[in-house]
Amino acid sequence: MKIVIIGIQGAGKSTQGNLLAERLDVPYLSTGHIFRKLAREKSKIGRYIKETMTAGFLIPDKKTLQIVTEYLQRPEYKNGYIIDGFPRTVEQAKEFSHEVDKVVYLRVSDKEALWRLSYRNGEVRDDETVAAVRKRIELFHKVTEPVLDYYRKKGILIEVDGEKPIEEVSKEIFKKLGI
Ligand code: AMP
């Protein structure tokens, strides 16, 4: 099964994505993780990605599509995967060559997401300043919400209340996916 997870930052995509991956026995991958890895490279593209991410902007569609498509060619993704963070724009969704089975939208309010991010424990990422997070939430409404409509029209979008406790959210996802 090829599943996309969509939600604003702080919605719990990585938590739910990993639970889903375990349940379906397919790998989980996140474009944020891929880009953060590339941003550590001391190359021209590495520096460019780092600057773009730190400002809270998106990597251009063409570059993103190229990187993601290349990643997904690895044999471990052949039988399916859970992808988090992609597609982020309608252009990415349209140009993506894979047939996606389902798209899970984790619905969380901006207020709840900001609250969760400011109280998140552990490592502090330099692309997680309040300004960068606000910028990303703003971008989500502007450019990623239309992606939800795109998949809704295709009849493969499932929506879940992401503000409930982790276990309840995953139960709802499994139920709606029929797994
Ligand atoms: P995330 O961890 O998913 O919030 O991603 C962190 C950052 O990586 C984003 O703010 C973007 O700069 C970049 N990024 C991740 N996924 C994408 C994507 N699908 N398209 C463009 N930029 C992306």
Backbone and ligand atoms as CSV (ligand in chain L), in Angstrom:
chain,resi,resn,atom,element,x,y,z
A,1,MET,N,N,0.834,-1.211,0.000
A,1,MET,CA,C,0.000,0.000,0.000
A,1,MET,C,C,0.862,1.252,0.000
A,2,LYS,N,N,0.513,2.209,-0.823
A,2,LYS,CA,C,1.248,3.474,-0.859
A,2,LYS,C,C,0.365,4.543,-0.227
A,3,ILE,N,N,0.825,5.047,0.906
A,3,ILE,CA,C,0.012,6.005,1.652
A,3,ILE,C,C,0.748,7.305,1.898
A,4,VAL,N,N,0.023,8.401,1.723
A,4,VAL,CA,C,0.562,9.735,1.966
A,4,VAL,C,C,-0.060,10.256,3.256
A,5,ILE,N,N,0.758,10.900,4.106
A,5,ILE,CA,C,0.197,11.514,5.314
A,5,ILE,C,C,0.369,13.017,5.195
A,6,ILE,N,N,-0.727,13.738,5.411
A,6,ILE,CA,C,-0.680,15.196,5.311
A,6,ILE,C,C,-1.191,15.825,6.609
A,7,GLY,N,N,-0.547,16.916,7.008
A,7,GLY,CA,C,-0.987,17.655,8.195
A,7,GLY,C,C,-0.009,18.782,8.458
A,8,ILE,N,N,-0.428,19.765,9.250
A,8,ILE,CA,C,0.505,20.857,9.548
A,8,ILE,C,C,1.590,20.337,10.484
A,9,GLN,N,N,2.640,21.130,10.620
A,9,GLN,CA,C,3.723,20.720,11.502
A,9,GLN,C,C,3.164,20.608,12.921
A,10,GLY,N,N,3.489,19.523,13.593
A,10,GLY,CA,C,2.973,19.342,14.945
A,10,GLY,C,C,1.695,18.527,14.979
A,11,ALA,N,N,1.226,18.083,13.806
A,11,ALA,CA,C,-0.026,17.317,13.759
A,11,ALA,C,C,0.162,15.861,14.189
A,12,GLY,N,N,1.406,15.407,14.246
A,12,GLY,CA,C,1.668,14.023,14.639
A,12,GLY,C,C,1.905,13.102,13.453
A,13,LYS,N,N,2.323,13.680,12.326
A,13,LYS,CA,C,2.507,12.869,11.118
A,13,LYS,C,C,3.554,11.778,11.300
A,14,SER,N,N,4.660,12.140,11.940
A,14,SER,CA,C,5.716,11.129,12.055
A,14,SER,C,C,5.315,10.022,13.034
A,15,THR,N,N,4.659,10.379,14.135
A,15,THR,CA,C,4.173,9.369,15.088
A,15,THR,C,C,3.194,8.425,14.398
A,16,GLN,N,N,2.188,9.001,13.754
A,16,GLN,CA,C,1.163,8.166,13.112
A,16,GLN,C,C,1.723,7.443,11.897
A,17,GLY,N,N,2.629,8.088,11.180
A,17,GLY,CA,C,3.243,7.464,10.013
A,17,GLY,C,C,4.021,6.228,10.400
A,18,ASN,N,N,4.751,6.302,11.506
A,18,ASN,CA,C,5.530,5.152,11.965
A,18,ASN,C,C,4.631,4.025,12.459
A,19,LEU,N,N,3.537,4.377,13.148
A,19,LEU,CA,C,2.602,3.347,13.625
A,19,LEU,C,C,1.947,2.627,12.446
A,20,LEU,N,N,1.636,3.395,11.446
A,20,LEU,CA,C,1.011,2.856,10.243
A,20,LEU,C,C,1.993,1.959,9.473
A,21,ALA,N,N,3.223,2.395,9.426
A,21,ALA,CA,C,4.262,1.621,8.728
A,21,ALA,C,C,4.453,0.262,9.397
A,22,GLU,N,N,4.434,0.294,10.743
A,22,GLU,CA,C,4.592,-0.937,11.514
A,22,GLU,C,C,3.422,-1.882,11.243
A,23,ARG,N,N,2.236,-1.289,11.273
A,23,ARG,CA,C,1.020,-2.084,11.072
A,23,ARG,C,C,0.997,-2.747,9.688
A,24,LEU,N,N,1.427,-2.009,8.690
A,24,LEU,CA,C,1.366,-2.526,7.318
A,24,LEU,C,C,2.654,-3.208,6.876
A,25,ASP,N,N,3.662,-3.122,7.741
A,25,ASP,CA,C,4.966,-3.683,7.442
A,25,ASP,C,C,5.564,-3.129,6.135
A,26,VAL,N,N,5.510,-1.820,6.035
A,26,VAL,CA,C,6.143,-1.121,4.905
A,26,VAL,C,C,7.014,-0.010,5.499
A,27,PRO,N,N,8.011,0.489,4.778
A,27,PRO,CA,C,8.838,1.549,5.344
A,27,PRO,C,C,8.154,2.915,5.394
A,28,TYR,N,N,8.623,3.708,6.349
A,28,TYR,CA,C,8.127,5.083,6.502
A,28,TYR,C,C,9.232,6.018,6.025
A,29,LEU,N,N,8.871,7.031,5.284
A,29,LEU,CA,C,9.893,8.035,4.967
A,29,LEU,C,C,9.282,9.425,4.990
A,30,SER,N,N,10.124,10.401,5.319
A,30,SER,CA,C,9.629,11.767,5.378
A,30,SER,C,C,10.558,12.676,4.576
A,31,THR,N,N,9.949,13.535,3.758
A,31,THR,CA,C,10.788,14.416,2.932
A,31,THR,C,C,11.527,15.420,3.817
A,32,GLY,N,N,10.921,15.793,4.957
A,32,GLY,CA,C,11.611,16.706,5.883
A,32,GLY,C,C,12.928,16.088,6.334
A,33,HIS,N,N,12.877,14.782,6.621
A,33,HIS,CA,C,14.058,14.058,7.076
A,33,HIS,C,C,15.105,13.985,5.954
A,34,ILE,N,N,14.644,13.692,4.752
A,34,ILE,CA,C,15.557,13.621,3.591
A,34,ILE,C,C,16.238,14.974,3.381
A,35,PHE,N,N,15.445,16.047,3.423
A,35,PHE,CA,C,16.016,17.369,3.199
A,35,PHE,C,C,16.949,17.817,4.328
A,36,ARG,N,N,16.612,17.421,5.561
A,36,ARG,CA,C,17.506,17.803,6.668
A,36,ARG,C,C,18.848,17.106,6.524
A,37,LYS,N,N,18.813,15.878,6.003
A,37,LYS,CA,C,20.055,15.136,5.778
A,37,LYS,C,C,20.867,15.825,4.668
A,38,LEU,N,N,20.182,16.193,3.605
A,38,LEU,CA,C,20.872,16.867,2.497
A,38,LEU,C,C,21.421,18.228,2.932
A,39,ALA,N,N,20.705,18.892,3.856
A,39,ALA,CA,C,21.116,20.227,4.322
A,39,ALA,C,C,22.426,20.184,5.101
A,40,ARG,N,N,22.796,18.997,5.573
A,40,ARG,CA,C,24.050,18.878,6.320
A,40,ARG,C,C,25.248,18.703,5.392
A,41,GLU,N,N,24.962,18.448,4.120
A,41,GLU,CA,C,26.065,18.262,3.165
A,41,GLU,C,C,26.713,19.593,2.831
A,42,LYS,N,N,28.030,19.568,2.726
A,42,LYS,CA,C,28.755,20.818,2.456
A,42,LYS,C,C,28.851,21.087,0.951
A,43,SER,N,N,27.743,20.896,0.258
A,43,SER,CA,C,27.741,21.127,-1.185
A,43,SER,C,C,26.855,22.332,-1.476
A,44,LYS,N,N,26.828,22.745,-2.731
A,44,LYS,CA,C,26.013,23.889,-3.117
A,44,LYS,C,C,24.529,23.589,-2.842
A,45,ILE,N,N,24.108,22.402,-3.239
A,45,ILE,CA,C,22.706,22.040,-3.032
A,45,ILE,C,C,22.394,21.917,-1.529
A,46,GLY,N,N,23.363,21.418,-0.754
A,46,GLY,CA,C,23.195,21.296,0.691
A,46,GLY,C,C,22.982,22.657,1.344
A,47,ARG,N,N,23.805,23.609,0.951
A,47,ARG,CA,C,23.682,24.968,1.524
A,47,ARG,C,C,22.362,25.609,1.123
A,48,TYR,N,N,21.991,25.408,-0.144
A,48,TYR,CA,C,20.750,25.996,-0.650
A,48,TYR,C,C,19.546,25.438,0.122
A,49,ILE,N,N,19.535,24.119,0.318
A,49,ILE,CA,C,18.420,23.485,1.039
A,49,ILE,C,C,18.378,23.974,2.484
A,50,LYS,N,N,19.531,24.099,3.111
A,50,LYS,CA,C,19.584,24.551,4.501
A,50,LYS,C,C,18.973,25.954,4.637
A,51,GLU,N,N,19.385,26.847,3.753
A,51,GLU,CA,C,18.865,28.225,3.805
A,51,GLU,C,C,17.353,28.255,3.594
A,52,THR,N,N,16.884,27.478,2.619
A,52,THR,CA,C,15.453,27.454,2.304
A,52,THR,C,C,14.646,26.920,3.482
A,53,MET,N,N,15.138,25.827,4.075
A,53,MET,CA,C,14.422,25.220,5.196
A,53,MET,C,C,14.416,26.117,6.424
A,54,THR,N,N,15.567,26.727,6.714
A,54,THR,CA,C,15.655,27.573,7.904
A,54,THR,C,C,14.676,28.736,7.819
A,55,ALA,N,N,14.454,29.234,6.618
A,55,ALA,CA,C,13.522,30.346,6.443
A,55,ALA,C,C,12.070,29.875,6.480
A,56,GLY,N,N,11.872,28.558,6.459
A,56,GLY,CA,C,10.500,28.032,6.499
A,56,GLY,C,C,9.865,27.958,5.121
A,57,PHE,N,N,10.682,28.114,4.063
A,57,PHE,CA,C,10.138,28.027,2.701
A,57,PHE,C,C,10.176,26.594,2.193
A,58,LEU,N,N,9.503,26.383,1.069
A,58,LEU,CA,C,9.511,25.051,0.463
A,58,LEU,C,C,10.626,24.942,-0.569
A,59,ILE,N,N,11.144,23.729,-0.727
A,59,ILE,CA,C,12.117,23.454,-1.778
A,59,ILE,C,C,11.313,23.465,-3.091
A,60,PRO,N,N,11.844,24.020,-4.166
A,60,PRO,CA,C,11.062,24.068,-5.415
A,60,PRO,C,C,10.560,22.694,-5.869
A,61,ASP,N,N,9.373,22.704,-6.493
A,61,ASP,CA,C,8.706,21.458,-6.896
A,61,ASP,C,C,9.588,20.533,-7.728
A,62,LYS,N,N,10.267,21.116,-8.705
A,62,LYS,CA,C,11.051,20.295,-9.631
A,62,LYS,C,C,12.137,19.514,-8.881
A,63,LYS,N,N,12.831,20.240,-8.004
A,63,LYS,CA,C,13.914,19.633,-7.218
A,63,LYS,C,C,13.334,18.556,-6.286
A,64,THR,N,N,12.224,18.907,-5.625
A,64,THR,CA,C,11.582,17.975,-4.684
A,64,THR,C,C,11.167,16.695,-5.400
A,65,LEU,N,N,10.509,16.847,-6.542
A,65,LEU,CA,C,10.048,15.680,-7.304
A,65,LEU,C,C,11.215,14.793,-7.716
A,66,GLN,N,N,12.280,15.442,-8.118
A,66,GLN,CA,C,13.468,14.700,-8.565
A,66,GLN,C,C,14.062,13.887,-7.402
A,67,ILE,N,N,14.209,14.542,-6.253
A,67,ILE,CA,C,14.805,13.879,-5.082
A,67,ILE,C,C,13.910,12.743,-4.572
A,68,VAL,N,N,12.607,13.026,-4.451
A,68,VAL,CA,C,11.672,12.016,-3.924
A,68,VAL,C,C,11.571,10.809,-4.863
A,69,THR,N,N,11.445,11.080,-6.151
A,69,THR,CA,C,11.316,9.982,-7.115
A,69,THR,C,C,12.556,9.093,-7.082
A,70,GLU,N,N,13.710,9.741,-6.963
A,70,GLU,CA,C,14.960,8.978,-6.916
A,70,GLU,C,C,15.002,8.085,-5.660
A,71,TYR,N,N,14.598,8.653,-4.524
A,71,TYR,CA,C,14.568,7.888,-3.262
A,71,TYR,C,C,13.665,6.671,-3.366
A,72,LEU,N,N,12.482,6.911,-3.947
A,72,LEU,CA,C,11.479,5.847,-4.002
A,72,LEU,C,C,11.814,4.739,-4.994
A,73,GLN,N,N,12.887,4.922,-5.735
A,73,GLN,CA,C,13.309,3.859,-6.652
A,73,GLN,C,C,14.065,2.750,-5.925
A,74,ARG,N,N,14.421,3.024,-4.659
A,74,ARG,CA,C,15.143,1.999,-3.904
A,74,ARG,C,C,14.253,0.769,-3.708
A,75,PRO,N,N,14.852,-0.422,-3.736
A,75,PRO,CA,C,14.039,-1.654,-3.667
A,75,PRO,C,C,13.140,-1.743,-2.438
A,76,GLU,N,N,13.556,-1.160,-1.301
A,76,GLU,CA,C,12.732,-1.297,-0.084
A,76,GLU,C,C,11.361,-0.613,-0.200
A,77,TYR,N,N,11.209,0.261,-1.192
A,77,TYR,CA,C,9.925,0.957,-1.335
A,77,TYR,C,C,9.022,0.327,-2.398
A,78,LYS,N,N,9.502,-0.774,-2.968
A,78,LYS,CA,C,8.799,-1.398,-4.094
A,78,LYS,C,C,7.394,-1.873,-3.724
A,79,ASN,N,N,7.272,-2.445,-2.509
A,79,ASN,CA,C,5.979,-3.007,-2.128
A,79,ASN,C,C,5.084,-2.042,-1.363
A,80,GLY,N,N,5.479,-0.803,-1.292
A,80,GLY,CA,C,4.658,0.179,-0.605
A,80,GLY,C,C,5.457,0.985,0.390
A,81,TYR,N,N,4.839,2.031,0.889
A,81,TYR,CA,C,5.505,2.919,1.840
A,81,TYR,C,C,4.495,3.890,2.429
A,82,ILE,N,N,4.933,4.550,3.504
A,82,ILE,CA,C,4.145,5.637,4.092
A,82,ILE,C,C,5.011,6.866,3.896
A,83,ILE,N,N,4.517,7.830,3.168
A,83,ILE,CA,C,5.319,9.043,2.958
A,83,ILE,C,C,4.690,10.242,3.652
A,84,ASP,N,N,5.534,10.958,4.378
A,84,ASP,CA,C,5.091,12.123,5.157
A,84,ASP,C,C,5.814,13.361,4.622
A,85,GLY,N,N,5.060,14.408,4.355
A,85,GLY,CA,C,5.675,15.663,3.900
A,85,GLY,C,C,5.651,15.876,2.405
A,86,PHE,N,N,5.115,14.918,1.688
A,86,PHE,CA,C,5.051,14.994,0.228
A,86,PHE,C,C,3.807,14.281,-0.249
A,87,PRO,N,N,3.072,14.781,-1.227
A,87,PRO,CA,C,3.208,16.076,-1.901
A,87,PRO,C,C,2.712,17.232,-1.039
A,88,ARG,N,N,3.376,18.360,-1.188
A,88,ARG,CA,C,3.055,19.565,-0.415
A,88,ARG,C,C,2.363,20.616,-1.281
A,89,THR,N,N,2.418,20.424,-2.604
A,89,THR,CA,C,1.775,21.376,-3.516
A,89,THR,C,C,0.982,20.565,-4.550
A,90,VAL,N,N,0.000,21.210,-5.174
A,90,VAL,CA,C,-0.809,20.506,-6.180
A,90,VAL,C,C,0.088,20.072,-7.343
A,91,GLU,N,N,1.047,20.920,-7.668
A,91,GLU,CA,C,1.994,20.599,-8.735
A,91,GLU,C,C,2.723,19.285,-8.426
A,92,GLN,N,N,3.193,19.154,-7.194
A,92,GLN,CA,C,3.889,17.915,-6.797
A,92,GLN,C,C,2.949,16.714,-6.911
A,93,ALA,N,N,1.691,16.901,-6.471
A,93,ALA,CA,C,0.719,15.803,-6.516
A,93,ALA,C,C,0.449,15.389,-7.960
A,94,LYS,N,N,0.304,16.372,-8.819
A,94,LYS,CA,C,-0.002,16.081,-10.223
A,94,LYS,C,C,1.160,15.423,-10.940
A,95,GLU,N,N,2.347,15.883,-10.642
A,95,GLU,CA,C,3.536,15.382,-11.350
A,95,GLU,C,C,4.078,14.063,-10.788
A,96,PHE,N,N,3.608,13.697,-9.598
A,96,PHE,CA,C,4.119,12.481,-8.961
A,96,PHE,C,C,3.683,11.266,-9.785
A,97,SER,N,N,4.641,10.440,-10.161
A,97,SER,CA,C,4.318,9.352,-11.086
A,97,SER,C,C,3.739,8.107,-10.405
A,98,HIS,N,N,3.799,8.043,-9.074
A,98,HIS,CA,C,3.283,6.844,-8.408
A,98,HIS,C,C,1.777,6.891,-8.199
A,99,GLU,N,N,1.172,5.709,-8.223
A,99,GLU,CA,C,-0.258,5.593,-7.945
A,99,GLU,C,C,-0.429,5.480,-6.424
A,100,VAL,N,N,-0.961,6.513,-5.802
A,100,VAL,CA,C,-1.126,6.495,-4.345
A,100,VAL,C,C,-2.454,5.814,-4.009
A,101,ASP,N,N,-2.453,4.934,-2.988
A,101,ASP,CA,C,-3.695,4.236,-2.640
A,101,ASP,C,C,-4.617,5.094,-1.786
A,102,LYS,N,N,-4.028,5.671,-0.708
A,102,LYS,CA,C,-4.838,6.486,0.197
A,102,LYS,C,C,-4.028,7.674,0.707
A,103,VAL,N,N,-4.741,8.731,1.074
A,103,VAL,CA,C,-4.103,9.912,1.646
A,103,VAL,C,C,-4.772,10.174,2.993
A,104,VAL,N,N,-3.970,10.231,4.044
A,104,VAL,CA,C,-4.507,10.447,5.384
A,104,VAL,C,C,-4.255,11.898,5.784
A,105,TYR,N,N,-5.334,12.611,6.086
A,105,TYR,CA,C,-5.181,13.992,6.553
A,105,TYR,C,C,-5.378,14.035,8.063
A,106,LEU,N,N,-4.325,14.421,8.761
A,106,LEU,CA,C,-4.385,14.547,10.220
A,106,LEU,C,C,-4.773,15.989,10.546
A,107,ARG,N,N,-6.034,16.165,10.904
A,107,ARG,CA,C,-6.538,17.517,11.136
A,107,ARG,C,C,-6.248,18.007,12.556
A,108,VAL,N,N,-5.479,19.102,12.652
A,108,VAL,CA,C,-5.133,19.706,13.942
A,108,VAL,C,C,-5.193,21.223,13.750
A,109,SER,N,N,-5.740,21.951,14.725
A,109,SER,CA,C,-5.833,23.404,14.560
A,109,SER,C,C,-4.452,24.052,14.664
A,110,ASP,N,N,-4.324,25.238,14.098
A,110,ASP,CA,C,-3.042,25.970,14.148
A,110,ASP,C,C,-2.625,26.178,15.601
A,111,LYS,N,N,-3.634,26.531,16.433
A,111,LYS,CA,C,-3.365,26.829,17.845
A,111,LYS,C,C,-2.771,25.607,18.553
A,112,GLU,N,N,-3.380,24.465,18.350
A,112,GLU,CA,C,-2.908,23.221,18.974
A,112,GLU,C,C,-1.500,22.874,18.470
A,113,ALA,N,N,-1.267,23.059,17.168
A,113,ALA,CA,C,0.050,22.718,16.595
A,113,ALA,C,C,1.138,23.616,17.182
A,114,LEU,N,N,0.855,24.906,17.271
A,114,LEU,CA,C,1.850,25.840,17.820
A,114,LEU,C,C,2.127,25.526,19.289
A,115,TRP,N,N,1.072,25.180,19.998
A,115,TRP,CA,C,1.212,24.839,21.420
A,115,TRP,C,C,2.088,23.598,21.561
A,116,ARG,N,N,1.787,22.568,20.753
A,116,ARG,CA,C,2.568,21.323,20.815
A,116,ARG,C,C,4.034,21.579,20.492
A,117,LEU,N,N,4.283,22.395,19.470
A,117,LEU,CA,C,5.671,22.627,19.046
A,117,LEU,C,C,6.459,23.421,20.078
A,118,SER,N,N,5.779,24.353,20.766
A,118,SER,CA,C,6.532,25.124,21.750
A,118,SER,C,C,6.825,24.320,23.012
A,119,TYR,N,N,6.081,23.212,23.190
A,119,TYR,CA,C,6.331,22.389,24.379
A,119,TYR,C,C,6.997,21.062,24.039
A,120,ARG,N,N,7.390,20.920,22.751
A,120,ARG,CA,C,8.002,19.653,22.321
A,120,ARG,C,C,9.345,19.472,23.021
A,121,ASN,N,N,9.519,18.288,23.584
A,121,ASN,CA,C,10.791,18.020,24.275
A,121,ASN,C,C,11.847,17.560,23.287
A,122,GLY,N,N,13.049,17.430,23.771
A,122,GLY,CA,C,14.126,16.873,22.956
A,122,GLY,C,C,14.858,17.930,22.167
A,123,GLU,N,N,15.461,17.489,21.039
A,123,GLU,CA,C,16.323,18.377,20.256
A,123,GLU,C,C,15.547,19.585,19.722
A,124,VAL,N,N,16.206,20.724,19.697
A,124,VAL,CA,C,15.595,21.908,19.120
A,124,VAL,C,C,16.202,22.076,17.736
A,125,ARG,N,N,15.361,22.037,16.721
A,125,ARG,CA,C,15.878,22.153,15.367
A,125,ARG,C,C,15.933,23.603,14.946
A,126,ASP,N,N,16.957,23.960,14.128
A,126,ASP,CA,C,17.059,25.377,13.777
A,126,ASP,C,C,16.034,25.787,12.722
A,127,ASP,N,N,15.256,24.824,12.211
A,127,ASP,CA,C,14.165,25.232,11.313
A,127,ASP,C,C,12.838,25.213,12.080
A,128,GLU,N,N,12.923,25.179,13.416
A,128,GLU,CA,C,11.699,25.150,14.211
A,128,GLU,C,C,11.541,26.388,15.089
A,129,THR,N,N,12.064,27.515,14.644
A,129,THR,CA,C,11.844,28.746,15.388
A,129,THR,C,C,10.363,29.092,15.212
A,130,VAL,N,N,9.829,29.914,16.132
A,130,VAL,CA,C,8.405,30.256,16.033
A,130,VAL,C,C,8.110,30.900,14.678
A,131,ALA,N,N,9.032,31.763,14.213
A,131,ALA,CA,C,8.812,32.446,12.935
A,131,ALA,C,C,8.748,31.444,11.785
A,132,ALA,N,N,9.668,30.468,11.791
A,132,ALA,CA,C,9.686,29.478,10.707
A,132,ALA,C,C,8.449,28.582,10.768
A,133,VAL,N,N,8.025,28.259,11.995
A,133,VAL,CA,C,6.839,27.404,12.139
A,133,VAL,C,C,5.590,28.140,11.655
A,134,ARG,N,N,5.491,29.416,12.027
A,134,ARG,CA,C,4.333,30.215,11.577
A,134,ARG,C,C,4.293,30.308,10.052
A,135,LYS,N,N,5.462,30.511,9.477
A,135,LYS,CA,C,5.577,30.617,8.021
A,135,LYS,C,C,5.099,29.311,7.378
A,136,ARG,N,N,5.500,28.183,7.982
A,136,ARG,CA,C,5.136,26.881,7.441
A,136,ARG,C,C,3.631,26.611,7.545
A,137,ILE,N,N,3.049,27.073,8.671
A,137,ILE,CA,C,1.600,26.878,8.835
A,137,ILE,C,C,0.846,27.720,7.798
A,138,GLU,N,N,1.352,28.939,7.592
A,138,GLU,CA,C,0.746,29.844,6.607
A,138,GLU,C,C,0.825,29.201,5.208
A,139,LEU,N,N,2.000,28.651,4.910
A,139,LEU,CA,C,2.201,27.988,3.616
A,139,LEU,C,C,1.302,26.777,3.469
A,140,PHE,N,N,1.081,26.074,4.582
A,140,PHE,CA,C,0.221,24.895,4.532
A,140,PHE,C,C,-1.170,25.299,4.036
A,141,HIS,N,N,-1.723,26.352,4.646
A,141,HIS,CA,C,-3.074,26.765,4.255
A,141,HIS,C,C,-3.119,27.220,2.798
A,142,LYS,N,N,-2.068,27.898,2.395
A,142,LYS,CA,C,-2.051,28.445,1.045
A,142,LYS,C,C,-1.784,27.370,-0.024
A,143,VAL,N,N,-0.727,26.603,0.166
A,143,VAL,CA,C,-0.352,25.688,-0.920
A,143,VAL,C,C,-0.639,24.210,-0.692
A,144,THR,N,N,-0.785,23.781,0.566
A,144,THR,CA,C,-1.007,22.343,0.780
A,144,THR,C,C,-2.486,21.998,0.911
A,145,GLU,N,N,-3.297,22.924,1.424
A,145,GLU,CA,C,-4.728,22.619,1.520
A,145,GLU,C,C,-5.343,22.265,0.155
A,146,PRO,N,N,-4.934,22.950,-0.921
A,146,PRO,CA,C,-5.454,22.541,-2.236
A,146,PRO,C,C,-5.097,21.094,-2.607
A,147,VAL,N,N,-4.015,20.564,-2.028
A,147,VAL,CA,C,-3.639,19.163,-2.289
A,147,VAL,C,C,-4.717,18.240,-1.709
A,148,LEU,N,N,-5.280,18.655,-0.555
A,148,LEU,CA,C,-6.346,17.853,0.064
A,148,LEU,C,C,-7.540,17.779,-0.884
A,149,ASP,N,N,-7.883,18.911,-1.481
A,149,ASP,CA,C,-9.011,18.933,-2.431
A,149,ASP,C,C,-8.724,18.039,-3.632
A,150,TYR,N,N,-7.472,18.101,-4.081
A,150,TYR,CA,C,-7.064,17.291,-5.236
A,150,TYR,C,C,-7.323,15.800,-4.969
A,151,TYR,N,N,-6.930,15.322,-3.772
A,151,TYR,CA,C,-7.123,13.906,-3.441
A,151,TYR,C,C,-8.565,13.593,-3.038
A,152,ARG,N,N,-9.239,14.593,-2.469
A,152,ARG,CA,C,-10.652,14.399,-2.105
A,152,ARG,C,C,-11.453,14.105,-3.369
A,153,LYS,N,N,-11.166,14.873,-4.403
A,153,LYS,CA,C,-11.878,14.686,-5.687
A,153,LYS,C,C,-11.583,13.321,-6.288
A,154,LYS,N,N,-10.395,12.805,-6.009
A,154,LYS,CA,C,-10.043,11.474,-6.527
A,154,LYS,C,C,-10.692,10.370,-5.689
A,155,GLY,N,N,-11.263,10.777,-4.538
A,155,GLY,CA,C,-11.966,9.816,-3.670
A,155,GLY,C,C,-11.051,8.972,-2.803
A,156,ILE,N,N,-9.808,9.434,-2.581
A,156,ILE,CA,C,-8.896,8.598,-1.778
A,156,ILE,C,C,-8.464,9.286,-0.472
A,157,LEU,N,N,-9.101,10.407,-0.153
A,157,LEU,CA,C,-8.714,11.128,1.075
A,157,LEU,C,C,-9.494,10.634,2.276
A,158,ILE,N,N,-8.773,10.344,3.371
A,158,ILE,CA,C,-9.485,10.075,4.611
A,158,ILE,C,C,-9.052,11.126,5.627
A,159,GLU,N,N,-10.013,11.627,6.388
A,159,GLU,CA,C,-9.718,12.690,7.353
A,159,GLU,C,C,-9.869,12.177,8.772
A,160,VAL,N,N,-8.908,12.564,9.617
A,160,VAL,CA,C,-8.902,12.080,10.981
A,160,VAL,C,C,-8.667,13.255,11.936
A,161,ASP,N,N,-9.358,13.221,13.084
A,161,ASP,CA,C,-9.152,14.260,14.086
A,161,ASP,C,C,-7.833,13.984,14.807
A,162,GLY,N,N,-6.825,14.796,14.503
A,162,GLY,CA,C,-5.490,14.575,15.055
A,162,GLY,C,C,-5.288,15.125,16.454
A,163,GLU,N,N,-6.336,15.709,17.026
A,163,GLU,CA,C,-6.175,16.301,18.362
A,163,GLU,C,C,-6.459,15.295,19.478
A,164,LYS,N,N,-6.951,14.136,19.102
A,164,LYS,CA,C,-7.240,13.094,20.102
A,164,LYS,C,C,-5.940,12.425,20.551
A,165,PRO,N,N,-5.988,11.619,21.621
A,165,PRO,CA,C,-4.768,10.919,22.046
A,165,PRO,C,C,-4.229,10.004,20.935
A,166,ILE,N,N,-2.902,9.820,20.930
A,166,ILE,CA,C,-2.210,9.048,19.885
A,166,ILE,C,C,-2.902,7.725,19.509
A,167,GLU,N,N,-3.241,6.924,20.557
A,167,GLU,CA,C,-3.847,5.613,20.275
A,167,GLU,C,C,-5.194,5.705,19.586
A,168,GLU,N,N,-5.972,6.714,20.010
A,168,GLU,CA,C,-7.296,6.880,19.392
A,168,GLU,C,C,-7.161,7.296,17.939
A,169,VAL,N,N,-6.177,8.171,17.682
A,169,VAL,CA,C,-5.967,8.629,16.310
A,169,VAL,C,C,-5.571,7.439,15.431
A,170,SER,N,N,-4.629,6.618,15.928
A,170,SER,CA,C,-4.190,5.512,15.068
A,170,SER,C,C,-5.313,4.502,14.848
A,171,LYS,N,N,-6.132,4.273,15.901
A,171,LYS,CA,C,-7.269,3.354,15.746
A,171,LYS,C,C,-8.209,3.850,14.641
A,172,GLU,N,N,-8.445,5.160,14.659
A,172,GLU,CA,C,-9.352,5.737,13.667
A,172,GLU,C,C,-8.764,5.599,12.252
A,173,ILE,N,N,-7.461,5.817,12.161
A,173,ILE,CA,C,-6.799,5.686,10.846
A,173,ILE,C,C,-6.941,4.242,10.336
A,174,PHE,N,N,-6.607,3.274,11.197
A,174,PHE,CA,C,-6.677,1.858,10.782
A,174,PHE,C,C,-8.095,1.501,10.342
A,175,LYS,N,N,-9.070,1.995,11.125
A,175,LYS,CA,C,-10.466,1.690,10.828
A,175,LYS,C,C,-10.864,2.261,9.460
A,176,LYS,N,N,-10.500,3.542,9.269
A,176,LYS,CA,C,-10.889,4.178,8.011
A,176,LYS,C,C,-10.162,3.592,6.805
A,177,LEU,N,N,-8.989,3.008,7.066
A,177,LEU,CA,C,-8.255,2.390,5.952
A,177,LEU,C,C,-8.679,0.935,5.758
A,178,GLY,N,N,-9.447,0.449,6.749
A,178,GLY,CA,C,-9.894,-0.936,6.681
A,178,GLY,C,C,-8.759,-1.927,6.864
A,179,ILE,N,N,-7.833,-1.612,7.771
A,179,ILE,CA,C,-6.703,-2.522,7.989
A,179,ILE,C,C,-6.658,-2.996,9.444
L,1,AMP,P1,P,8.901,18.932,7.451
L,1,AMP,O1,O,9.772,18.238,8.438
L,1,AMP,O2,O,8.019,17.999,6.658
L,1,AMP,O3,O,8.137,20.072,8.035
L,1,AMP,O4,O,9.901,19.553,6.353
L,1,AMP,C1,C,10.871,20.481,6.734
L,1,AMP,C2,C,11.218,21.368,5.563
L,1,AMP,O5,O,11.690,20.572,4.455
L,1,AMP,C3,C,10.062,22.160,4.964
L,1,AMP,O6,O,9.813,23.343,5.662
L,1,AMP,C4,C,10.563,22.431,3.560
L,1,AMP,O7,O,11.542,23.443,3.547
L,1,AMP,C5,C,11.251,21.124,3.227
L,1,AMP,N1,N,10.283,20.177,2.604
L,1,AMP,C6,C,9.852,18.992,3.122
L,1,AMP,N2,N,9.004,18.392,2.272
L,1,AMP,C7,C,8.874,19.204,1.205
L,1,AMP,C8,C,8.120,19.140,-0.013
L,1,AMP,N3,N,7.315,18.108,-0.298
L,1,AMP,N4,N,8.246,20.177,-0.881
L,1,AMP,C9,C,9.042,21.208,-0.626
L,1,AMP,N5,N,9.766,21.346,0.500
L,1,AMP,C10,C,9.696,20.354,1.406
